[in-house]
Amino acid sequence: MKKRWMLLALVGAMAFGMSACGRKETPEPGTSQEEDGDTADASVQGGESVQTDEDTGRVRDREDYVGIDALAIEEYVVLPDYRNMTVYVERPEITDEIIERYINSNHMLATQRAVEAGDIVDIDYVGKKDGVAFQGGTASGYRLEIGSGSFIDGFEDGLIGVMPGETVELQLTFPAGYREPSLAGAPVVFTVTVNGIVLSEQYADVTDEQLAQLGMDKTREELWEAGKADAEEAADAAYETNIQNAIMDELVRNCTFSSVPDYLAEEEQQSYNRYMESMCRNYYNVDLETFVNVYYGITMEDYNSQIAQMCNDTVQGYIALEAVLRAEGLEVTQEEINAKAAEEAEAYGYTSREELIEDVGYTTYRMYLVLPLVLERLEELVTVEEAAAETGE
């Protein structure tokens, strides 16, 4: 449970990132296990559920609740001289081994023949019920073996004969016993794009002649350049993330916090546990306590202790962000929050912006928008020095 700021490791924002983006990219809708209601290990079923906000009432509904946007922020934190901060960040190295890994992962895809039974295909898909994307029904770059029975009936067969680059719409029906009641027996439409057919060959062993025979449209040299471009793009993105992580870590480390409102930390823990309880039931068919005991191998007491500390750290991060937001004269308006939530609601399987904000939590969602705004300003102000790569000696 390591804190990484730009990876949305503000716990609440992380919960949003996981639940919303999880809605967008969780693979395997309607696996054969899901049809039967089984889990990977049936022995983990049972256990008592932890107390959730449905039992206790949500913190933000209390009469004396004050959100971070309304706090007298100067009572809780003194900011450092962040305009004169310096952070040292190492740029990721790009080696031939890394380039080759990108080639094998992303570019060894046949594109010149149709999909056949037994192929492993690289696909993007979006599943919709009544025209709205549903949770767990969307993924990009997912690799599926045709004939494995991993997806609901008709999904895999519907891709046989499809050419890479083509998009098809599959009109399917979830099994009556599907574990998600809202999808059980429901007609849905999957829009699926076949990106390519995954080759078993590895770049190091293949020739130009073999590539042509396998239906590839690139030579070895062209594959190398494509893999190198991927590696460079990923390294640039990782470097940018590292910069933002370093800035956020340095900011929080040098802040002087007088206190953290207990109820805000409690709200974060409540929100995170609510998300985790939902994920455990939807994807593992167990409650949170059972999941923690069996998969994490710890007691609920230990789990809650760790989460409580992480949530306290999260609220400190929220307070630091809010303080910089105000010090720099920046603002996230209610209109902006509503507009962004409306934009994302459909993509993430919500029926409305109100449902998204209610599920994620207003404070969490607002800070999700505050974070990049503040980091953008801090990147303009903070000095970034490129650190020397560690030699490992």
N, C-alpha and C positions, 0 to 999 in steps of 0.2 A: 504494500500500500504506500509506495514511495510517492512523495509529492513532486509532480512535474507540472509547472504552471501552464505552459503554452499547450500542453496536451489536455487542457481542460481539467486539470487535476485540482481545481477548486471543486470540492466534492460535489456540491450541487450542480455546478456546471458540468462536471464529469458525468453525473447522473443524467443530465440532459443529453450530453453528447452520446452517451451509451444508449439511452432509451430512444432518442430521436434518430440518431444515426443507426442504431441497432434496428430500428424499424426499417431503415432504408437498405441495410445491407445484410440482414440476417438470412443465411441461406437455408436451403432444404425445406421448402414448404411441403408439408404432408409427407414425411418420410414413412417408410413401412412401419417403423417403431411407433411413430405418432399415430398411425391409423389404429393400432392396437392399444394405445394408451400406455405403452411400456416405457421404461427408462433404460439407460445403458446398464444399470445395476438395480434390479428390482428389490434388492435387499435394503436399499436406502429409503424406502417408502415409510411414511409414518412420522411420529414426532409431534411435539406441540409447537404451535405457531407462536412467533414473537408478537408482542403487542404492536399494533400499527395505529396510524392516525385515524383509521375507521373506528378503533376502539376508544381512543383518547381524545379525539378532536384535533384538528390541525392547529399548529401553533399560530399560524398567521390569522386564524379566526378569533383569537382572544381579543377581548375588548381593549386591553392595554398594549396591544402589539404595535410596535413602531418599526417600520422597514428601514433598511440601510439608507435608502434615498431620503428619509426624513430625520435621520439621526443628527444630533449636534456632534458632527464627526470630530471636531477638535477636542472633545472631551475624552476621546478614546485613543487618539494616535497623534504623535508628533512626527511629521515626515522628515527624512534626512535631506541633505542638500543634493537631491537627485539630479539636478541640472549639472552637477560637477562629478557625477559618478563615472567610474570606468569599469568595464567588465572585460574579461579575457576569455575568448572563445576559440576553441580548436575547430578548424575546418575539416570535415570528413575527407579521408584519403580515398582516391579512386585507383584501384589496382586492376591488373588484367584479370585476376580471379573474380573480382566484383563485377567487372564488365561481362565476363563469361556467364556469371550467375544470372545477370539480367537477361542475357540472350536466351539461356535455357528456360527461364521462367516466363518470358514474355514474347519471345520471337520465334521459337521453334514450333510454329503453327502452320499447318498445311492450309492453303486457301484456294486450291485449284480443283478440288473434288468435293462431292456431296458427302454429307454425314452418313455413316453406316453403323449398323448395330455393332457394339463392341468398342466403338471409338470413344475417346475422352475428348470432350469438346469444351472450349472456353466460351462462356456465354454471359450476356447481360440480360436480366429479366426484370419485369415489373408485373406484379399480380394485382388485379383490381376486382373488387366486388361492388357491383352497382356503380361502377365508374370511379371508385375511390380506392387508392392504394391501401392495402391492409398490412398489419404488422407481420414481419417475417416473410413478406412476399417479394422483396426486392433485393437484388445483388448485382454487383459488377465484377467481371473477371472470374466468375465462379466456374470451377472445373467439374464436369459431370460425366460419368461413364454411362453411355447409352446401353440400357439393358440391365442396369444394376438394381432397378426397382427402388431407387432412393427417393424419387418424387412420386406424387400422386399419379394414378393411372392416366395415361394419355400424354403426359408431359414429355417423357423420353421418346416414345414412339412418334410423337408429333414433330420431332426434330430430324428423323431419318429422311434423307433426300434433300435436306436444306443445304444450300451452298453457303460457305463462309461469306459474311458481309450481308446476308439476307436477314430480314426480320419477319417473323411469323406471329400470328395471333392464335393462341390455343384456347378454345372454349372448353373448359373442363369443369368437373364437379368434385368438391371435397367429399371424402367418405363420410357416411352418416355418423360414424363413431369418432370423428376427429376431435382431438382434445380441446381445441378452442371452440366453444359453443357457437360463437358468432359465424364460424366458417363451416361447421358440421353440416354436411349435405348441401352446401351452398354452391350455386353456379358462379364461376369466376372466369376472368379472362387474363391469361398470361401473355404479355408481349415480350417475345424472346428474340434477341439478336445473337446469331452465331458468329463469334469473332474469328474462330479458326478451330482446326482439329489438332490436338496436342500430339506431337511426335514423341516416340519413345527414344529416338536418337538424341545424343548430346552433341553440342557444337564441336567439342574437341575431336570427335571421331568421324564427323560427316564431311563429305566432299561436295564440290559444286554439282557434280553429276548426280549424286545421291539426292541432293536438295531438289533438283529439277524432277527427278523420278518420284519424289515424295509429295510433289505438288506445291513446292515452295516457289515464291516469286522473287526471291532474293539470293544473291551469291553469298559466300562466306564473308567476303569483304564488306558487303552491304549490311549483313547481319551484325558484324562487329561495330560498324558505325552506328547502327540503330541501338545496340546495347550500350555503347559508350554514351550516346545522347541521353538514354534513360538514366544511366549512372550519374551523369553530370547534373541532370535535372533533380534527381533524388538528393544528391549531395548539397546542391544549392538550397533545396527546401529544408534539409536537415540542419544546415548551417543557420538559416534564418530562424528555425525553431529553437536551436541552441542559443542564439542571441537573445531571443525573447525570454526563454527560460532563465538565462543568466541575469537579465535585467530584472525580471520579477523576483528571482531569488535574492538578488542584491538589495532591491528596494525593501522587501519585507524584512530581511535580516537586519537592516539598518534603521528600520522604524522603531520608535519607542511607543509601545502599547501600554496604556494604563489599565485597560480591562477589555474583556470581550463579553458582550451581552449574552448571558447564558441561554436565553430563549432563542437567539439566532442560531447558536450552535445546536440547540435541541431541534430547531426547525430543519437544519441541514441533515442531522442524523435521521430524523423522521422521514424526510424526503428520500434519502438514500436507502433506508430500509424498506420503504414502500416500493421503490423501484426494484430492489433486490428480491423482495418477496414475489413480485410479479414475474420477474425473470425466472426465478426458481420454479414457480408453478407452471409457467408457459413452456419452458425449454427443458426442464428436468423432471417435471411432474412431482415435485416434492416441495415442502415448505422451507422457509429460510433456515429455521433451526436445524432441520435435518441436513440441509445442504452444507451449512457451516460445520456441523459435527462430522459429516462423512467426507466431504470433498476438501475442506480446509483442514480437517483434523484438529479443530480447537473447540472449546466450549463457547456457548453464547456469551458468557461473562467476559471471556477473553476477546471475543469478536467485538462486543459492544464497547469494551475499553479502548480497543484500537480505533474503532470508528469514531468514538467520542473525541479522541485526540486529533484525529484527522479533520473532523468537522470544526473543532476549535481553531486549528490552523487555517482551515478554509475561510472562516469568518474573519480572521486576521487579514487574510488576503483580500477579502471583499472590502474591508475597512480601508486598507491601504489604497486599493484601486479607487474607491469613492473619494478619498482625500485628494488624490492626484487629479481626478476628474474635476473636482471643484476648484482646486488650486490653478488649474490650467484653463478654467472657464469653458470646459467642455460639457456637453449635455446629451443624454439620450432621452428623447421626449416620449410621452405616451403614444403619440401618433406613430413614431418610428417603431416602437415596440409592437403596436397593433399591426402595423403594415408588415413587419418581418414575420410575425407569428402567422398572419393570414397567408403569407407566401409559402411558409414552410409546412403549414398544417396539412395540406393535401399531399405533399410529397412524403410526409412521414406517417400518413394513415390516420390523421385526425379529421373529424367532421367539421371542426371550426377552430378559429384562433383561440376562442375562449377555452375549448377543451384542451388544447395544447398547453396553454398557460396554466390551467388548473392542474393538469397532470404533472407538468415540470415544476411548477411553483413560480410565482411572480418574481420573487427576489432572485432565484436562480436564473430565470430567463433574462431578466434585466442585466444581471452581471455577465451573462453570456454575450450580451451586446456591448457592455461597457469594456470588457477585457480587451478586444482588439483595438477599440478606439483609444484607450489609454496607452497600450503598448505602441501603437503607431506614433503617438506624441513622444513617448519616452525614447523611442529609437531615434527621433530627431535631436534629442537633447543629450543622451548618454553617449560617452565615448566608448567605442568598441575596438579593442585591440585583438588582433589575431594571435592566439596562443600557439606556441610551438607544439608539434605533435609529440606525445609521450613515446619514448623508445621502448618502454617495457623493461629496461635494464635496472 
